[in-house]
Amino acid sequence: MNAATTLGIVTMVIWILVSVELSKTSKKDNAQKENSNRKLIVLMFAGIVLTIAVVISFFQKL
């Protein structure tokens, strides 16, 4: 497995975690939503950065 494949798998896992966190957010009360929102922001930022890295890696291989 090369680095691009590993990076792609990690990116998919992060986006799955974002999806799971979004589905849990609607069921929580306000105190828990604030912590959930912070986690969601961090996960989305990591997902965006890694997605950009995967896209750049893909275009470099073309």
C-alpha angles and dihedrals in degrees: 000000000000128000095263092055092049091047090051092051092049090049092052091050091052092051090049089053089051090052092049092048091050091052091050094048095072091057098053132088123244098270092052092043091063092057090043091052091054091050090047092052092051093047093048092049091051090046093051094047093048092045090054089050091051092049092049090048090050094051092047090057093053 
